[in-house]
Amino acid sequence: MSKKPAKKKVVVTTSKKESSRSTASAKTRTAAPSQRALTFGRDNYLWMGIGLVLVIIGMLLMSGGSMPSPDVWDEGIIYSGRRTVLAPIVILAGLGVEVYAIFKK
């Protein structure tokens, strides 16, 4: 049977000046709010703004479509390429920019 050597304990002593200083700093640390780094930086918010503007532009491109006269039906007004193709592409591009802004480090 072999015995393992016991781990040595280390005792650290401090003078009274150091211990009073450490308790005083501990009190001030708990009283002051902790400083944390922000999750998003300036560039992230800039990209989020660009994405939001693209989504708003896409919604504005999709709006409208009322007939000039209730007696006339014009498919070109309702089903125009601007409303069915361009506006959704711009909105999806804005959402893509938003995802990029969130994941950008």
Backbone bond lengths (Angstrom), bond angles and torsions (degrees), N, CA, C in turn:
res aa  C-N    CA-C-N  psi(-1)  N-CA   C-N-CA  omega(-1)  CA-C   N-CA-C  phi
1 M - - - 1.437 - - 1.523 109.84 -
2 S 1.323 113.69 125.11 1.465 116.69 178.61 1.525 108.24 -107.60
3 K 1.278 114.61 139.52 1.459 120.16 178.78 1.516 108.63 -98.46
4 K 1.317 114.82 136.85 1.453 119.36 176.43 1.519 107.81 -81.80
5 P 1.325 117.65 142.50 1.465 118.93 177.91 1.529 109.94 -68.73
6 A 1.288 115.79 140.75 1.458 121.35 -179.65 1.527 109.32 -73.09
7 K 1.328 116.23 144.94 1.459 120.19 178.00 1.517 109.03 -71.51
8 K 1.319 114.96 139.05 1.454 119.67 -179.43 1.514 109.44 -82.11
9 K 1.306 115.58 140.00 1.447 121.16 177.70 1.513 108.98 -92.93
10 V 1.316 116.43 139.42 1.454 121.92 179.42 1.516 107.68 -110.10
11 V 1.316 116.57 128.73 1.455 122.22 179.49 1.518 107.75 -107.63
12 V 1.336 116.16 125.85 1.452 121.50 179.89 1.515 107.84 -109.65
13 T 1.308 116.29 127.93 1.467 120.43 178.34 1.511 108.95 -113.85
14 T 1.326 115.37 147.49 1.460 120.82 177.58 1.511 108.42 -127.61
15 S 1.317 115.12 155.96 1.467 118.52 177.44 1.524 108.61 -80.15
16 K 1.320 116.55 170.35 1.459 120.14 -176.60 1.529 111.37 -68.11
17 K 1.324 117.74 -32.81 1.458 119.82 179.73 1.524 110.80 -64.73
18 E 1.299 117.95 -43.89 1.456 121.21 -179.31 1.524 111.51 -67.07
19 S 1.330 117.04 -39.83 1.453 118.84 -178.55 1.526 111.21 -69.49
20 S 1.328 118.96 -36.91 1.457 120.06 178.60 1.522 110.20 -69.93
21 R 1.325 116.97 -33.89 1.451 120.28 178.56 1.529 110.43 -68.69
22 S 1.313 117.34 -39.51 1.463 119.88 -178.97 1.524 111.44 -69.48
23 T 1.317 118.60 -35.80 1.463 119.78 178.28 1.521 110.34 -71.74
24 A 1.335 117.36 -34.84 1.456 119.74 178.83 1.528 109.96 -66.97
25 S 1.322 116.95 -40.48 1.465 118.57 179.34 1.525 110.62 -70.17
26 A 1.314 117.89 -31.46 1.458 120.85 177.59 1.528 110.17 -67.18
27 K 1.319 117.16 -36.92 1.466 120.47 178.15 1.517 110.58 -66.80
28 T 1.329 117.39 -41.77 1.467 119.16 -179.54 1.525 111.04 -69.98
29 R 1.325 117.78 -31.45 1.458 119.91 178.67 1.520 111.49 -66.80
30 T 1.293 118.15 -38.23 1.457 120.32 -179.29 1.518 111.20 -75.62
31 A 1.323 118.05 -28.74 1.455 120.43 -178.41 1.525 110.81 -77.48
32 A 1.330 118.49 -35.96 1.456 121.73 -178.50 1.526 109.65 -83.90
33 P 1.336 117.35 144.54 1.462 118.91 177.14 1.526 110.33 -67.50
34 S 1.305 116.26 143.65 1.462 119.81 -177.82 1.521 109.97 -75.18
35 Q 1.310 115.34 141.72 1.458 121.96 179.43 1.519 108.96 -90.74
36 R 1.323 117.08 118.21 1.457 121.04 176.93 1.519 108.23 -117.03
37 A 1.302 115.41 149.28 1.455 119.66 175.59 1.527 109.10 -71.86
38 L 1.325 116.35 143.51 1.455 120.32 179.35 1.520 109.98 -70.39
39 T 1.304 115.30 148.64 1.460 120.23 -179.47 1.521 111.06 -67.98
40 F 1.324 117.10 -43.22 1.453 121.66 -179.72 1.514 109.54 -111.08
41 G 1.322 114.83 144.42 1.452 120.70 177.41 1.518 110.76 -98.97
42 R 1.332 114.82 -172.25 1.464 120.93 -178.24 1.529 110.94 -62.71
43 D 1.328 116.78 -41.21 1.468 120.53 -179.48 1.525 111.48 -63.39
44 N 1.331 116.94 -38.49 1.465 120.23 179.01 1.528 110.64 -61.82
45 Y 1.324 116.92 -45.32 1.454 120.16 -179.61 1.525 111.07 -67.17
46 L 1.327 117.15 -34.39 1.459 120.37 176.75 1.533 110.41 -63.56
47 W 1.327 117.83 -45.79 1.463 121.66 178.03 1.528 110.91 -65.41
48 M 1.342 117.74 -36.60 1.467 119.94 177.19 1.526 110.89 -63.96
49 G 1.322 116.57 -39.08 1.469 120.49 177.32 1.515 111.62 -64.48
50 I 1.341 116.96 -41.31 1.464 120.88 177.94 1.530 110.14 -62.65
51 G 1.322 116.93 -43.13 1.462 120.57 178.23 1.517 112.21 -62.93
52 L 1.332 116.16 -41.12 1.460 120.17 179.02 1.528 111.01 -64.32
53 V 1.324 116.93 -41.05 1.467 120.69 178.02 1.527 110.29 -63.16
54 L 1.333 117.59 -40.70 1.467 119.77 178.19 1.531 111.65 -63.73
55 V 1.315 117.57 -40.90 1.472 120.39 178.11 1.525 110.24 -63.82
56 I 1.315 117.69 -42.39 1.475 121.07 179.42 1.521 110.57 -65.24
57 I 1.335 118.11 -41.29 1.472 121.17 177.55 1.530 109.82 -62.17
58 G 1.335 117.14 -41.39 1.462 120.31 177.91 1.516 111.92 -62.41
59 M 1.315 117.48 -39.95 1.469 120.26 178.35 1.529 110.83 -67.02
60 L 1.329 116.38 -38.61 1.465 118.87 177.87 1.529 111.24 -66.96
61 L 1.344 116.97 -36.68 1.466 119.84 176.70 1.532 111.17 -65.46
62 M 1.297 117.61 -29.36 1.466 121.87 -178.14 1.536 111.79 -83.51
63 S 1.315 118.18 -17.58 1.471 120.70 -174.31 1.529 110.95 -74.99
64 G 1.289 115.27 170.94 1.463 121.78 178.77 1.509 111.17 92.69
65 G 1.319 115.60 -154.70 1.451 120.50 176.05 1.507 115.02 96.50
66 S 1.321 117.52 14.77 1.469 117.57 178.12 1.531 109.05 -81.57
67 M 1.311 115.34 147.49 1.463 121.72 -178.88 1.534 109.46 -80.31
68 P 1.312 116.19 139.78 1.473 117.86 178.75 1.529 112.63 -63.92
69 S 1.325 116.31 -30.76 1.460 120.38 179.31 1.528 107.92 -132.99
70 P 1.329 119.17 136.50 1.463 120.24 179.88 1.536 113.07 -66.57
71 D 1.332 117.64 -16.59 1.462 121.26 -178.79 1.537 112.36 -87.23
72 V 1.328 118.28 -10.75 1.462 121.68 -174.22 1.522 109.22 -114.52
73 W 1.342 115.31 131.77 1.474 120.72 176.39 1.523 107.53 -110.50
74 D 1.335 115.61 121.63 1.460 120.24 179.23 1.524 107.87 -123.60
75 E 1.346 116.39 110.34 1.459 120.29 -179.39 1.521 112.12 -66.41
76 G 1.309 117.40 -26.64 1.465 121.47 -179.63 1.523 112.62 -63.17
77 I 1.323 117.23 -27.66 1.470 120.35 179.52 1.522 109.96 -78.16
78 I 1.307 117.87 -46.25 1.465 121.86 -176.41 1.521 111.10 -75.30
79 Y 1.328 116.54 -47.84 1.466 120.82 -172.88 1.525 111.83 -102.96
80 S 1.298 117.29 42.91 1.464 119.95 179.55 1.525 109.89 -75.22
81 G 1.318 115.71 158.70 1.465 121.10 179.03 1.519 112.75 -63.39
82 R 1.319 115.89 -28.62 1.467 119.57 178.11 1.526 111.08 -63.99
83 R 1.329 116.87 -41.71 1.467 120.62 -176.84 1.517 112.97 -82.30
84 T 1.309 118.20 -34.08 1.460 120.23 -173.97 1.523 113.96 -93.95
85 V 1.343 117.78 -22.29 1.463 119.87 -176.53 1.524 111.45 -119.20
86 L 1.318 117.23 -56.75 1.463 121.28 -172.21 1.534 112.95 -66.71
87 A 1.332 117.26 -47.40 1.471 120.72 -177.71 1.524 113.02 -61.36
88 P 1.341 119.80 -46.32 1.467 118.59 177.57 1.530 113.34 -63.84
89 I 1.336 117.27 -34.78 1.463 119.87 178.20 1.526 110.37 -65.47
90 V 1.327 116.82 -41.84 1.470 120.48 179.34 1.533 110.17 -66.14
91 I 1.319 118.17 -39.81 1.468 121.02 178.74 1.523 110.54 -65.19
92 L 1.336 117.37 -44.40 1.465 120.10 178.58 1.533 111.65 -65.58
93 A 1.326 116.97 -34.80 1.465 119.78 175.73 1.537 110.13 -64.54
94 G 1.331 116.72 -40.29 1.464 120.53 177.37 1.516 111.83 -63.31
95 L 1.327 116.80 -40.95 1.467 119.96 177.93 1.530 110.95 -67.57
96 G 1.324 116.89 -35.78 1.467 120.56 175.44 1.519 111.98 -63.95
97 V 1.322 116.53 -39.99 1.467 120.45 177.03 1.525 109.92 -65.21
98 E 1.326 117.62 -37.31 1.463 120.90 177.59 1.529 111.06 -62.97
99 V 1.314 117.40 -43.24 1.468 120.86 178.20 1.523 109.90 -63.62
100 Y 1.328 117.06 -41.71 1.463 121.30 177.79 1.534 110.12 -61.23
101 A 1.340 116.59 -42.00 1.470 120.71 -178.91 1.514 111.54 -64.16
102 I 1.321 117.18 -34.86 1.466 120.14 -179.25 1.520 110.73 -72.14
103 F 1.328 117.19 -41.65 1.459 120.76 -175.91 1.521 113.72 -87.21
104 K 1.336 118.22 -8.60 1.465 120.64 -179.70 1.526 109.92 -66.76
105 K 1.290 116.38 132.60 1.469 119.91 -178.87 1.499 109.92 -107.08
